[in-house]
Amino acid sequence: MYSRQSGTSSPVKFLRSPALMPARAQPTLVVALLLLASGCAIARDFSDLAGAARTILGAEQGVYVEAGDGEILLAQAARRPVHPASVSKVPTTLALLRRLGPGYRFTTTFSAAGTVQDGLLEGDLIVDGGGDPFFVDENALLVAARLNELGVHRVAGRLLVRGTLIFNWQGEAAEARLRAALSGQAPPSAWEAVRALPDISPGGSSSAPAALQFEVGPPAPQGAAPEPAALRPLIAHRSQPLLSLVKALNDYSNNVFKPLADAAGGAATVQEQARSVVPASMRAEITLGDGAGTYPRNRLSPRAAVKILRALEEELRLSDHRLVDVLPVAGFDPGTLQDRLNGAGESGCVVGKTGTFGDYGASALIGALRSRDHGTVYFAILNHGIPVPEARRRQDQLLRVLFERLQVQPWTYQRDTRAAVALAEAIPVSNETP
């Protein structure tokens, strides 16, 4: 379950290593031999990674590490597909960005089935849901404030919903829960987030924006709304851009990704997209029955996971974005990686995605590191049949070995601390840009 963002941030500092100065303009044989010996030492270090993986993870556990130039630094059970749990959200993120683009916004439209006079809507308030997975209490209060600005304070009719409405991460009973939030029945933290918006005016009290008063009973069943010809659109709520939306959902590994995959074309499309970005020999190592990671038959191999991660990075690069823009950064972003790999010299060094599903014995961590000598290095550790706390401990221990061998550096990254509702829009339809 998603937990709301809070707290302050500090930028991850970019650490520069001192320049290597040549000993002489014309290297002597001794210097040349020393350089050769140094190179051998580096090679020997990487050969030791296989032993470290067997000792730390266990010989049957899958791991794959690949440098940016394609050099394989470590491979153990790398072809064996196992349940990836929420690592399944990475191919879903890729499919969403390919289909919709990073700036896409989900639209939820609020319309009047009647006239508005003296603050009263003489009819029903109709909601056309657009499948926004991030429509929560704060967004409902923002819509209520905008309706107030249009002169709507009371609704003589009901709240009726058409289309796909997900509210506070759930589709079940969404109409009733949205009605309660529009009426002002929301947590104090939601009120505070909306009041902090620069263009929101206080409503009936000094402590909160105004809400709506419904004068007729509970909502009708979904799909019972009038035909469009009888409606007058009032407010179009546009979600935050897709890029920041999936970033927040990945940070907390929210399983609302499951219905969200429908916006990418469904689970079959997500699987097809994932298989299209790996070599033909790896396609059978990818099975995705949902977009979130709860499907029992989901399977992914470590090497296929790395290829999908790299394809996601390439897709992001097309719009001048990076993995840190859609996946959590360890030690900085709230959520699944906030309290992992966050010690001295570790925070900010891993951008990645966790996966946890104890029922299937699945625990995973895939991601990327920045190294001094090998550029970006990609990894996937997919554990199975190990208790989750122990699996996480082993994953972090192996990554600390990689930190040392690769001389990793933190990602350049500044966390966006704005409330999610500040990235959304609620626009009077008459003023909406087509």
C-alpha positions, 0 to 999 in steps of 0.5 A: 500500500502506498504511503504518502510522501513526506520529509525533506531532501538533500541532493546526492553529491557527485563525487569526483575522483582525483585525476590520474597523473602519469609518472613520466612522459615516456614510461619505463619498463618498470612502470609498464610492468606495474601497469600490467600487474595492476590490470591483472589484479583488476581481472583477478578481482572480477573473477573472484565475484563468482566465488563471492556470489556462491558464498553470499547468495548460495549457488542456486540463486540467480544473479547477473551483472553487466557493464555498459559495454556489454561485458558480463562481470558476473553470471550465476543461474542467470538463465533460470526464470524465477518469480520476479515479484514486483520487478514485474513493474519494470517492464510495465513501466517500459510499456507505459512510457512507450505507449503513452509518453512521459508527459501523458496525464490521465483525465477525470472529468466532472460534469453537471446534469442540470443547472447551477444557481445560487451555489446549487447544482440542480441535478447529479454530478457526473464523473467520467473516470479515465483510469487515473491510478493516482486519484486520491483524497487530495485530488478530490479536495482539489476538484471540490475547491475548483467546483467551489470557484465555479459557484458549485457548493451544493449538489441536489442530486447524486454522484454518478460514475462512468468509465474506470474510476480508481480512488485511493488505490482501489476500484471497489466502492470507489463512488461512495469513497469519492463522494465522502472525500468531495464532502470533506471527509478526508484526513487532515494531511490531505487538507494540509496538502491542498491548502498549501497549493498557491492558488487555493482559497480557504473555504467555509473555515480558516483551516480547510478549503471548501467541500461539497454538500450532497443533498441526496442519498448514496450514489447510484451503481456505476454506469447509471449516469445520463447520456452525454448530451444532457451534461455540462462539463465543469472540471477536467482533472488531469493527473500528474505526468506519467513520469512522476506518477510511475516514479512514486508508484515504483518507489513504494511498489504500489500494486495499483500497477495491476490495473494501470497495465491496462493503459499500456494495452494489458498484461499480454502487451507488457509481456510482448514489449518485454520480449521484444527488447531481449535477444530471441534466445531470452524470450522464453525466460519472460512470462508476465501475467499481470503488470504488478507482480502478483500473478503466480506464474510470472517468471523472469531470468536475471539476464532478461531482467537486466536487458529490460532495465537497459531498454527502459533506460534507452526509452527514457533517454529519448526524452532526456530522462534517466532511470532515477526519474522512474525508479527509487534511489536507495537511501534517498527516496521514501519507500522500498529502498529508503532504509537499504544500502543507506550507510556511509558512502552507500546512499545514492549509489543504487537506483533500482527496483525491489520485488517481494512476494513471500507466498512464492518465496520471491525476493528480488533487487535489480538496478544500476550503479555508476562505477569509475572504470566501467561506467554504468553497471547493471545488475539483477539478483532474483532470489527464490526459496529464501526467507525475505529478510535473509534474501535482502541481507544477502542482496545488500551484502553482494552489492557492497562487494560490487561497491568495493570492486567497481569503485561506485559513485553516487548518482547525481539526483535531487528528489522532488519533495512537492506533494503529488497533488501539486503536480496535478491539474483541475481545470475549468473545462471552458479554459482547458487547452485542447 
